[in-house]
């Protein structure tokens, strides 16, 4: 799963830029950062399968899902992480 980190703790602002971030994710190289509306987002590399399971067990982590696109969003501290499944169906571990 590709992990895109969005550095904000403002849910409303995150919601406003979410579509732009998701649409831009294919243009990002690993560890590359971009900025939109004053918020930095970056391709944080690939997250192993157990990462989602481990993070979702923590009480300070909010887990949201976009079922139509298969996306999972984790919010903790001042960062949102958008987990995007591999396009070719392979599992990264």
ZASE-783917 format. One record per atom (N, C-alpha, C, CB): residue in three letters; atom name; y, x, z. Coordinates in steps of 0.1 Angstrom, whole numbers, padded with zeros to 4 digits. Last residue first. Glycine has a CB too. Example, Ala and Ser with C-alpha at 12.3 -4.5 7.8 and 13.67 -1.06 7.14 Angstrom:
<node code="SER" site="N" north="-0022" east="0128" up="0071"/>
<node code="SER" site="CA" north="-0011" east="0137" up="0071"/>
<node code="SER" site="C" north="0000" east="0129" up="0079"/>
<node code="SER" site="CB" north="-0006" east="0141" up="0057"/>
<node code="ALA" site="N" north="-0057" east="0132" up="0078"/>
<node code="ALA" site="CA" north="-0045" east="0123" up="0078"/>
<node code="ALA" site="C" north="-0033" east="0132" up="0078"/>
<node code="ALA" site="CB" north="-0045" east="0113" up="0090"/>
This chain:
<node code="UNK" site="N" north="-0062" east="0049" up="0013"/>
<node code="UNK" site="CA" north="-0066" east="0051" up="0027"/>
<node code="UNK" site="C" north="-0063" east="0065" up="0031"/>
<node code="UNK" site="CB" north="-0081" east="0048" up="0029"/>
<node code="UNK" site="N" north="-0055" east="0023" up="-0009"/>
<node code="UNK" site="CA" north="-0051" east="0037" up="-0005"/>
<node code="UNK" site="C" north="-0055" east="0038" up="0010"/>
<node code="UNK" site="CB" north="-0036" east="0039" up="-0007"/>
<node code="UNK" site="N" north="-0074" east="0006" up="-0031"/>
<node code="UNK" site="CA" north="-0070" east="0006" up="-0017"/>
<node code="UNK" site="C" north="-0067" east="0021" up="-0014"/>
<node code="UNK" site="CB" north="-0081" east="0000" up="-0008"/>
<node code="UNK" site="N" north="-0065" east="-0009" up="-0063"/>
<node code="UNK" site="CA" north="-0072" east="0001" up="-0055"/>
<node code="UNK" site="C" north="-0066" east="0001" up="-0041"/>
<node code="UNK" site="CB" north="-0071" east="0015" up="-0061"/>
<node code="UNK" site="N" north="-0051" east="-0026" up="-0078"/>
<node code="UNK" site="CA" north="-0062" east="-0032" up="-0070"/>
<node code="UNK" site="C" north="-0069" east="-0021" up="-0062"/>
<node code="UNK" site="CB" north="-0071" east="-0038" up="-0079"/>
<node code="UNK" site="N" north="-0029" east="-0017" up="-0091"/>
<node code="UNK" site="CA" north="-0042" east="-0016" up="-0098"/>
<node code="UNK" site="C" north="-0054" east="-0021" up="-0090"/>
<node code="UNK" site="CB" north="-0044" east="-0002" up="-0103"/>
<node code="UNK" site="N" north="-0008" east="-0020" up="-0073"/>
<node code="UNK" site="CA" north="-0009" east="-0029" up="-0085"/>
<node code="UNK" site="C" north="-0022" east="-0029" up="-0092"/>
<node code="UNK" site="CB" north="0002" east="-0024" up="-0094"/>
<node code="UNK" site="N" north="-0012" east="-0021" up="-0038"/>
<node code="UNK" site="CA" north="-0014" east="-0013" up="-0050"/>
<node code="UNK" site="C" north="-0015" east="-0023" up="-0062"/>
<node code="UNK" site="CB" north="-0026" east="-0004" up="-0049"/>
<node code="UNK" site="N" north="0011" east="-0042" up="-0020"/>
<node code="UNK" site="CA" north="-0002" east="-0038" up="-0023"/>
<node code="UNK" site="C" north="-0002" east="-0030" up="-0036"/>
<node code="UNK" site="CB" north="-0011" east="-0050" up="-0025"/>
<node code="UNK" site="N" north="0037" east="-0032" up="0001"/>
<node code="UNK" site="CA" north="0034" east="-0037" up="-0013"/>
<node code="UNK" site="C" north="0020" east="-0033" up="-0017"/>
<node code="UNK" site="CB" north="0045" east="-0033" up="-0023"/>
<node code="UNK" site="N" north="0056" east="-0038" up="0028"/>
<node code="UNK" site="CA" north="0043" east="-0033" up="0024"/>
<node code="UNK" site="C" north="0039" east="-0040" up="0011"/>
<node code="UNK" site="CB" north="0032" east="-0034" up="0035"/>
<node code="UNK" site="N" north="0086" east="-0030" up="0041"/>
<node code="UNK" site="CA" north="0080" east="-0039" up="0031"/>
<node code="UNK" site="C" north="0068" east="-0032" up="0026"/>
<node code="UNK" site="CB" north="0090" east="-0043" up="0019"/>
<node code="UNK" site="N" north="0100" east="-0028" up="0072"/>
<node code="UNK" site="CA" north="0091" east="-0021" up="0062"/>
<node code="UNK" site="C" north="0085" east="-0032" up="0053"/>
<node code="UNK" site="CB" north="0081" east="-0013" up="0070"/>
<node code="UNK" site="N" north="0132" east="-0025" up="0087"/>
<node code="UNK" site="CA" north="0122" east="-0034" up="0081"/>
<node code="UNK" site="C" north="0113" east="-0026" up="0071"/>
<node code="UNK" site="CB" north="0129" east="-0046" up="0073"/>
<node code="UNK" site="N" north="0146" east="-0012" up="0116"/>
<node code="UNK" site="CA" north="0140" east="-0010" up="0103"/>
<node code="UNK" site="C" north="0131" east="-0022" up="0099"/>
<node code="UNK" site="CB" north="0132" east="0003" up="0103"/>
<node code="UNK" site="N" north="0153" east="-0009" up="0143"/>
<node code="UNK" site="CA" north="0164" east="-0011" up="0133"/>
<node code="UNK" site="C" north="0158" east="-0009" up="0119"/>
<node code="UNK" site="CB" north="0176" east="-0003" up="0136"/>
<node code="UNK" site="N" north="0125" east="-0024" up="0158"/>
<node code="UNK" site="CA" north="0137" east="-0016" up="0160"/>
<node code="UNK" site="C" north="0148" east="-0019" up="0149"/>
<node code="UNK" site="CB" north="0134" east="-0001" up="0159"/>
<node code="UNK" site="N" north="0108" east="-0039" up="0131"/>
<node code="UNK" site="CA" north="0107" east="-0033" up="0145"/>
<node code="UNK" site="C" north="0119" east="-0024" up="0146"/>
<node code="UNK" site="CB" north="0094" east="-0025" up="0147"/>
<node code="UNK" site="N" north="0091" east="-0059" up="0109"/>
<node code="UNK" site="CA" north="0104" east="-0056" up="0115"/>
<node code="UNK" site="C" north="0102" east="-0050" up="0129"/>
<node code="UNK" site="CB" north="0113" east="-0068" up="0115"/>
<node code="UNK" site="N" north="0072" east="-0059" up="0080"/>
<node code="UNK" site="CA" north="0072" east="-0056" up="0094"/>
<node code="UNK" site="C" north="0087" east="-0053" up="0098"/>
<node code="UNK" site="CB" north="0063" east="-0043" up="0097"/>
<node code="UNK" site="N" north="0060" east="-0079" up="0055"/>
<node code="UNK" site="CA" north="0072" east="-0073" up="0060"/>
<node code="UNK" site="C" north="0070" east="-0071" up="0075"/>
<node code="UNK" site="CB" north="0084" east="-0082" up="0057"/>
<node code="UNK" site="N" north="0039" east="-0079" up="0027"/>
<node code="UNK" site="CA" north="0040" east="-0080" up="0042"/>
<node code="UNK" site="C" north="0052" east="-0073" up="0046"/>
<node code="UNK" site="CB" north="0027" east="-0075" up="0049"/>
<node code="UNK" site="N" north="0032" east="-0097" up="-0003"/>
<node code="UNK" site="CA" north="0039" east="-0087" up="0004"/>
<node code="UNK" site="C" north="0038" east="-0090" up="0019"/>
<node code="UNK" site="CB" north="0054" east="-0087" up="0000"/>
<node code="UNK" site="N" north="0021" east="-0114" up="-0022"/>
<node code="UNK" site="CA" north="0012" east="-0105" up="-0015"/>
<node code="UNK" site="C" north="0019" east="-0095" up="-0006"/>
<node code="UNK" site="CB" north="0002" east="-0099" up="-0024"/>
<node code="UNK" site="N" north="0037" east="-0133" up="-0034"/>
<node code="UNK" site="CA" north="0037" east="-0119" up="-0040"/>
<node code="UNK" site="C" north="0027" east="-0110" up="-0033"/>
<node code="UNK" site="CB" north="0050" east="-0113" up="-0040"/>
<node code="UNK" site="N" north="0032" east="-0155" up="-0019"/>
<node code="UNK" site="CA" north="0033" east="-0157" up="-0033"/>
<node code="UNK" site="C" north="0032" east="-0143" up="-0040"/>
<node code="UNK" site="CB" north="0045" east="-0164" up="-0037"/>
<node code="UNK" site="N" north="0035" east="-0147" up="0008"/>
<node code="UNK" site="CA" north="0021" east="-0149" up="0002"/>
<node code="UNK" site="C" north="0022" east="-0150" up="-0013"/>
<node code="UNK" site="CB" north="0016" east="-0162" up="0008"/>
<node code="UNK" site="N" north="0051" east="-0127" up="0025"/>
<node code="UNK" site="CA" north="0055" east="-0134" up="0013"/>
<node code="UNK" site="C" north="0041" east="-0136" up="0005"/>
<node code="UNK" site="CB" north="0066" east="-0126" up="0005"/>
<node code="UNK" site="N" north="0052" east="-0126" up="0061"/>
<node code="UNK" site="CA" north="0044" east="-0125" up="0048"/>
<node code="UNK" site="C" north="0051" east="-0133" up="0037"/>
<node code="UNK" site="CB" north="0030" east="-0129" up="0050"/>
<node code="UNK" site="N" north="0060" east="-0106" up="0089"/>
<node code="UNK" site="CA" north="0063" east="-0117" up="0080"/>
<node code="UNK" site="C" north="0055" east="-0115" up="0067"/>
<node code="UNK" site="CB" north="0078" east="-0119" up="0077"/>
<node code="UNK" site="N" north="0059" east="-0096" up="0122"/>
<node code="UNK" site="CA" north="0052" east="-0096" up="0110"/>
<node code="UNK" site="C" north="0055" east="-0108" up="0102"/>
<node code="UNK" site="CB" north="0036" east="-0095" up="0112"/>
<node code="UNK" site="N" north="0076" east="-0076" up="0145"/>
<node code="UNK" site="CA" north="0075" east="-0090" up="0139"/>
<node code="UNK" site="C" north="0069" east="-0088" up="0125"/>
<node code="UNK" site="CB" north="0090" east="-0096" up="0138"/>
<node code="UNK" site="N" north="0068" east="-0057" up="0173"/>
<node code="UNK" site="CA" north="0068" east="-0058" up="0158"/>
<node code="UNK" site="C" north="0067" east="-0072" up="0154"/>
<node code="UNK" site="CB" north="0057" east="-0049" up="0153"/>
<node code="UNK" site="N" north="0064" east="-0056" up="0200"/>
<node code="UNK" site="CA" north="0078" east="-0054" up="0195"/>
<node code="UNK" site="C" north="0079" east="-0055" up="0180"/>
<node code="UNK" site="CB" north="0084" east="-0041" up="0200"/>
<node code="UNK" site="N" north="0037" east="-0057" up="0205"/>
<node code="UNK" site="CA" north="0045" east="-0069" up="0208"/>
<node code="UNK" site="C" north="0059" east="-0068" up="0202"/>
<node code="UNK" site="CB" north="0046" east="-0071" up="0223"/>
<node code="UNK" site="N" north="0014" east="-0046" up="0180"/>
<node code="UNK" site="CA" north="0024" east="-0042" up="0189"/>
<node code="UNK" site="C" north="0033" east="-0054" up="0192"/>
<node code="UNK" site="CB" north="0032" east="-0030" up="0184"/>
<node code="UNK" site="N" north="-0003" east="-0054" up="0160"/>
<node code="UNK" site="CA" north="-0008" east="-0056" up="0174"/>
<node code="UNK" site="C" north="0003" east="-0052" up="0184"/>
<node code="UNK" site="CB" north="-0020" east="-0047" up="0177"/>
<node code="UNK" site="N" north="0008" east="-0046" up="0137"/>
<node code="UNK" site="CA" north="0008" east="-0060" up="0140"/>
<node code="UNK" site="C" north="0004" east="-0063" up="0154"/>
<node code="UNK" site="CB" north="0000" east="-0068" up="0130"/>
<node code="UNK" site="N" north="0001" east="-0018" up="0136"/>
<node code="UNK" site="CA" north="0015" east="-0022" up="0139"/>
<node code="UNK" site="C" north="0016" east="-0037" up="0143"/>
<node code="UNK" site="CB" north="0024" east="-0020" up="0126"/>
<node code="UNK" site="N" north="-0026" east="-0019" up="0130"/>
<node code="UNK" site="CA" north="-0021" east="-0012" up="0142"/>
<node code="UNK" site="C" north="-0007" east="-0017" up="0146"/>
<node code="UNK" site="CB" north="-0021" east="0003" up="0140"/>
<node code="UNK" site="N" north="-0027" east="-0032" up="0105"/>
<node code="UNK" site="CA" north="-0034" east="-0038" up="0116"/>
<node code="UNK" site="C" north="-0029" east="-0032" up="0130"/>
<node code="UNK" site="CB" north="-0049" east="-0034" up="0115"/>
<node code="UNK" site="N" north="-0011" east="-0015" up="0090"/>
<node code="UNK" site="CA" north="-0007" east="-0029" up="0092"/>
<node code="UNK" site="C" north="-0014" east="-0035" up="0104"/>
<node code="UNK" site="CB" north="-0010" east="-0037" up="0079"/>
<node code="UNK" site="N" north="-0027" east="0009" up="0091"/>
<node code="UNK" site="CA" north="-0013" east="0009" up="0096"/>
<node code="UNK" site="C" north="-0008" east="-0006" up="0099"/>
<node code="UNK" site="CB" north="-0004" east="0015" up="0085"/>
<node code="UNK" site="N" north="-0051" east="0007" up="0078"/>
<node code="UNK" site="CA" north="-0051" east="0005" up="0093"/>
<node code="UNK" site="C" north="-0037" east="0004" up="0098"/>
<node code="UNK" site="CB" north="-0059" east="0016" up="0100"/>
<node code="UNK" site="N" north="-0044" east="0014" up="0052"/>
<node code="UNK" site="CA" north="-0048" east="0001" up="0055"/>
<node code="UNK" site="C" north="-0047" east="-0002" up="0070"/>
<node code="UNK" site="CB" north="-0062" east="-0002" up="0050"/>
<node code="UNK" site="N" north="-0016" east="0037" up="0050"/>
<node code="UNK" site="CA" north="-0030" east="0034" up="0050"/>
<node code="UNK" site="C" north="-0033" east="0020" up="0055"/>
<node code="UNK" site="CB" north="-0037" east="0044" up="0060"/>
<node code="UNK" site="N" north="0012" east="0036" up="0028"/>
<node code="UNK" site="CA" north="0007" east="0033" up="0042"/>
<node code="UNK" site="C" north="-0008" east="0030" up="0041"/>
<node code="UNK" site="CB" north="0014" east="0020" up="0048"/>
<node code="UNK" site="N" north="0029" east="0059" up="0009"/>
<node code="UNK" site="CA" north="0018" east="0049" up="0010"/>
<node code="UNK" site="C" north="0013" east="0048" up="0024"/>
<node code="UNK" site="CB" north="0006" east="0053" up="0001"/>
<node code="UNK" site="N" north="0065" east="0063" up="0010"/>
<node code="UNK" site="CA" north="0051" east="0067" up="0007"/>
<node code="UNK" site="C" north="0041" east="0056" up="0009"/>
<node code="UNK" site="CB" north="0047" east="0078" up="0017"/>
<node code="UNK" site="N" north="0089" east="0051" up="0014"/>
<node code="UNK" site="CA" north="0084" east="0059" up="0025"/>
<node code="UNK" site="C" north="0070" east="0064" up="0022"/>
<node code="UNK" site="CB" north="0084" east="0052" up="0038"/>
<node code="UNK" site="N" north="0116" east="0047" up="-0005"/>
<node code="UNK" site="CA" north="0101" east="0047" up="-0007"/>
<node code="UNK" site="C" north="0096" east="0056" up="0004"/>
<node code="UNK" site="CB" north="0097" east="0051" up="-0022"/>
<node code="UNK" site="N" north="0144" east="0032" up="0013"/>
<node code="UNK" site="CA" north="0137" east="0043" up="0007"/>
<node code="UNK" site="C" north="0122" east="0040" up="0005"/>
<node code="UNK" site="CB" north="0139" east="0055" up="0015"/>
<node code="UNK" site="N" north="0178" east="0021" up="0017"/>
<node code="UNK" site="CA" north="0163" east="0018" up="0017"/>
<node code="UNK" site="C" north="0156" east="0029" up="0009"/>
<node code="UNK" site="CB" north="0160" east="0004" up="0010"/>
<node code="UNK" site="N" north="0207" east="0014" up="0035"/>
<node code="UNK" site="CA" north="0199" east="0024" up="0029"/>
<node code="UNK" site="C" north="0184" east="0019" up="0029"/>
<node code="UNK" site="CB" north="0199" east="0038" up="0036"/>
<node code="UNK" site="N" north="0234" east="-0007" up="0030"/>
<node code="UNK" site="CA" north="0221" east="-0005" up="0037"/>
<node code="UNK" site="C" north="0213" east="0004" up="0028"/>
<node code="UNK" site="CB" north="0214" east="-0019" up="0038"/>
<node code="UNK" site="N" north="0257" east="-0013" up="0016"/>
<node code="UNK" site="CA" north="0258" east="-0005" up="0028"/>
<node code="UNK" site="C" north="0246" east="-0002" up="0035"/>
<node code="UNK" site="CB" north="0268" east="-0011" up="0037"/>
<node code="UNK" site="N" north="0247" east="-0027" up="-0006"/>
<node code="UNK" site="CA" north="0256" east="-0034" up="0004"/>
<node code="UNK" site="C" north="0256" east="-0026" up="0017"/>
<node code="UNK" site="CB" north="0250" east="-0048" up="0006"/>
<node code="UNK" site="N" north="0223" east="-0003" up="-0010"/>
<node code="UNK" site="CA" north="0228" east="-0016" up="-0015"/>
<node code="UNK" site="C" north="0235" east="-0023" up="-0004"/>
<node code="UNK" site="CB" north="0217" east="-0025" up="-0021"/>
<node code="UNK" site="N" north="0210" east="0028" up="-0019"/>
<node code="UNK" site="CA" north="0218" east="0020" up="-0010"/>
<node code="UNK" site="C" north="0223" east="0008" up="-0017"/>
<node code="UNK" site="CB" north="0230" east="0029" up="-0005"/>
<node code="UNK" site="N" north="0180" east="0048" up="-0018"/>
<node code="UNK" site="CA" north="0191" east="0041" up="-0025"/>
<node code="UNK" site="C" north="0199" east="0033" up="-0015"/>
<node code="UNK" site="CB" north="0185" east="0032" up="-0037"/>
<node code="UNK" site="N" north="0159" east="0077" up="-0017"/>
<node code="UNK" site="CA" north="0167" east="0067" up="-0010"/>
<node code="UNK" site="C" north="0177" east="0061" up="-0020"/>
<node code="UNK" site="CB" north="0175" east="0073" up="0002"/>
<node code="UNK" site="N" north="0126" east="0089" up="-0020"/>
<node code="UNK" site="CA" north="0139" east="0088" up="-0026"/>
<node code="UNK" site="C" north="0146" east="0076" up="-0019"/>
<node code="UNK" site="CB" north="0138" east="0085" up="-0041"/>
<node code="UNK" site="N" north="0100" east="0091" up="-0011"/>
<node code="UNK" site="CA" north="0111" east="0097" up="-0003"/>
<node code="UNK" site="C" north="0124" east="0097" up="-0009"/>
<node code="UNK" site="CB" north="0107" east="0112" up="0000"/>
<node code="UNK" site="N" north="0088" east="0087" up="-0044"/>
<node code="UNK" site="CA" north="0085" east="0088" up="-0029"/>
<node code="UNK" site="C" north="0096" east="0096" up="-0023"/>
<node code="UNK" site="CB" north="0071" east="0095" up="-0028"/>
<node code="UNK" site="N" north="0112" east="0070" up="-0065"/>
<node code="UNK" site="CA" north="0102" east="0080" up="-0062"/>
<node code="UNK" site="C" north="0099" east="0081" up="-0048"/>
<node code="UNK" site="CB" north="0106" east="0094" up="-0069"/>
<node code="UNK" site="N" north="0119" east="0038" up="-0076"/>
<node code="UNK" site="CA" north="0121" east="0048" up="-0065"/>
<node code="UNK" site="C" north="0109" east="0057" up="-0066"/>
<node code="UNK" site="CB" north="0121" east="0041" up="-0051"/>
<node code="UNK" site="N" north="0114" east="0017" up="-0093"/>
<node code="UNK" site="CA" north="0123" east="0028" up="-0098"/>
<node code="UNK" site="C" north="0125" east="0039" up="-0088"/>
<node code="UNK" site="CB" north="0137" east="0023" up="-0101"/>
<node code="UNK" site="N" north="0100" east="-0002" up="-0080"/>
<node code="UNK" site="CA" north="0093" east="0006" up="-0090"/>
<node code="UNK" site="C" north="0101" east="0018" up="-0095"/>
<node code="UNK" site="CB" north="0089" east="-0003" up="-0101"/>
<node code="UNK" site="N" north="0120" east="-0013" up="-0063"/>
<node code="UNK" site="CA" north="0110" east="-0004" up="-0057"/>
<node code="UNK" site="C" north="0102" east="0004" up="-0067"/>
<node code="UNK" site="CB" north="0100" east="-0012" up="-0049"/>
<node code="UNK" site="N" north="0138" east="-0032" up="-0071"/>
<node code="UNK" site="CA" north="0141" east="-0017" up="-0073"/>
<node code="UNK" site="C" north="0130" east="-0008" up="-0070"/>
<node code="UNK" site="CB" north="0153" east="-0014" up="-0066"/>
<node code="UNK" site="N" north="0128" east="-0056" up="-0063"/>
<node code="UNK" site="CA" north="0130" east="-0054" up="-0078"/>
<node code="UNK" site="C" north="0132" east="-0039" up="-0081"/>
<node code="UNK" site="CB" north="0141" east="-0062" up="-0083"/>
<node code="UNK" site="N" north="0131" east="-0053" up="-0035"/>
<node code="UNK" site="CA" north="0117" east="-0055" up="-0041"/>
<node code="UNK" site="C" north="0118" east="-0052" up="-0056"/>
<node code="UNK" site="CB" north="0112" east="-0069" up="-0039"/>
<node code="UNK" site="N" north="0159" east="-0051" up="-0033"/>
<node code="UNK" site="CA" north="0150" east="-0040" up="-0029"/>
<node code="UNK" site="C" north="0136" east="-0041" up="-0035"/>
<node code="UNK" site="CB" north="0149" east="-0040" up="-0013"/>
<node code="UNK" site="N" north="0167" east="-0076" up="-0043"/>
<node code="UNK" site="CA" north="0171" east="-0064" up="-0049"/>
<node code="UNK" site="C" north="0162" east="-0052" up="-0046"/>
<node code="UNK" site="CB" north="0186" east="-0061" up="-0046"/>
<node code="UNK" site="N" north="0155" east="-0093" up="-0023"/>
<node code="UNK" site="CA" north="0151" east="-0094" up="-0038"/>
<node code="UNK" site="C" north="0155" east="-0081" up="-0045"/>
<node code="UNK" site="CB" north="0157" east="-0106" up="-0044"/>
<node code="UNK" site="N" north="0169" east="-0084" up="0001"/>
<node code="UNK" site="CA" north="0155" east="-0083" up="-0001"/>
<node code="UNK" site="C" north="0150" east="-0083" up="-0015"/>
<node code="UNK" site="CB" north="0148" east="-0095" up="0006"/>
<node code="UNK" site="N" north="0196" east="-0088" up="0007"/>
<node code="UNK" site="CA" north="0192" east="-0077" up="-0002"/>
<node code="UNK" site="C" north="0178" east="-0076" up="-0005"/>
<node code="UNK" site="CB" north="0197" east="-0064" up="0004"/>
<node code="UNK" site="N" north="0195" east="-0110" up="0025"/>
<node code="UNK" site="CA" north="0204" east="-0110" up="0013"/>
<node code="UNK" site="C" north="0201" east="-0100" up="0003"/>
<node code="UNK" site="CB" north="0219" east="-0108" up="0018"/>
<node code="UNK" site="N" north="0178" east="-0103" up="0045"/>
<node code="UNK" site="CA" north="0174" east="-0114" up="0036"/>
<node code="UNK" site="C" north="0183" east="-0114" up="0023"/>
<node code="UNK" site="CB" north="0176" east="-0127" up="0043"/>
<node code="UNK" site="N" north="0193" east="-0082" up="0057"/>
<node code="UNK" site="CA" north="0180" east="-0079" up="0050"/>
<node code="UNK" site="C" north="0176" east="-0090" up="0040"/>
<node code="UNK" site="CB" north="0169" east="-0077" up="0061"/>
<node code="UNK" site="N" north="0214" east="-0098" up="0067"/>
<node code="UNK" site="CA" north="0217" east="-0089" up="0057"/>
<node code="UNK" site="C" north="0204" east="-0084" up="0049"/>
<node code="UNK" site="CB" north="0224" east="-0076" up="0063"/>
<node code="UNK" site="N" north="0198" east="-0113" up="0086"/>
<node code="UNK" site="CA" north="0206" east="-0120" up="0075"/>
<node code="UNK" site="C" north="0209" east="-0110" up="0064"/>
<node code="UNK" site="CB" north="0218" east="-0126" up="0081"/>
<node code="UNK" site="N" north="0188" east="-0093" up="0103"/>
<node code="UNK" site="CA" north="0179" east="-0100" up="0095"/>
<node code="UNK" site="C" north="0186" east="-0107" up="0083"/>
<node code="UNK" site="CB" north="0172" east="-0111" up="0103"/>
<node code="UNK" site="N" north="0197" east="-0061" up="0110"/>
<node code="UNK" site="CA" north="0204" east="-0074" up="0107"/>
<node code="UNK" site="C" north="0195" east="-0082" up="0097"/>
<node code="UNK" site="CB" north="0218" east="-0072" up="0101"/>
<node code="UNK" site="N" north="0190" east="-0036" up="0113"/>
<node code="UNK" site="CA" north="0184" east="-0045" up="0122"/>
<node code="UNK" site="C" north="0190" east="-0059" up="0121"/>
<node code="UNK" site="CB" north="0187" east="-0040" up="0137"/>
<node code="UNK" site="N" north="0180" east="-0014" up="0086"/>
<node code="UNK" site="CA" north="0190" east="-0023" up="0092"/>
<node code="UNK" site="C" north="0183" east="-0032" up="0103"/>
<node code="UNK" site="CB" north="0197" east="-0033" up="0081"/>
<node code="UNK" site="N" north="0167" east="0002" up="0063"/>
<node code="UNK" site="CA" north="0173" east="0006" up="0075"/>
<node code="UNK" site="C" north="0184" east="-0003" up="0080"/>
<node code="UNK" site="CB" north="0178" east="0020" up="0074"/>
<node code="UNK" site="N" north="0137" east="-0003" up="0049"/>
<node code="UNK" site="CA" north="0150" east="-0008" up="0048"/>
<node code="UNK" site="C" north="0157" east="-0006" up="0062"/>
<node code="UNK" site="CB" north="0151" east="-0023" up="0043"/>
<node code="UNK" site="N" north="0110" east="0012" up="0032"/>
<node code="UNK" site="CA" north="0117" east="0011" up="0045"/>
<node code="UNK" site="C" north="0132" east="0007" up="0042"/>
<node code="UNK" site="CB" north="0117" east="0024" up="0053"/>
<node code="UNK" site="N" north="0082" east="0004" up="0016"/>
<node code="UNK" site="CA" north="0096" east="0006" up="0014"/>
<node code="UNK" site="C" north="0103" east="0003" up="0027"/>
<node code="UNK" site="CB" north="0101" east="-0004" up="0003"/>
<node code="UNK" site="N" north="0050" east="0016" up="0009"/>
<node code="UNK" site="CA" north="0059" east="0012" up="0020"/>
<node code="UNK" site="C" north="0073" east="0015" up="0016"/>
<node code="UNK" site="CB" north="0055" east="0019" up="0033"/>
<node code="UNK" site="N" north="0022" east="0005" up="-0009"/>
<node code="UNK" site="CA" north="0034" east="0012" up="-0009"/>
<node code="UNK" site="C" north="0043" east="0007" up="0002"/>
<node code="UNK" site="CB" north="0041" east="0011" up="-0023"/>
<node code="UNK" site="N" north="-0012" east="0008" up="0000"/>
<node code="UNK" site="CA" north="0000" east="0000" up="0000"/>
<node code="UNK" site="C" north="0012" east="0009" up="0000"/>
<node code="UNK" site="CB" north="0000" east="-0009" up="0012"/>
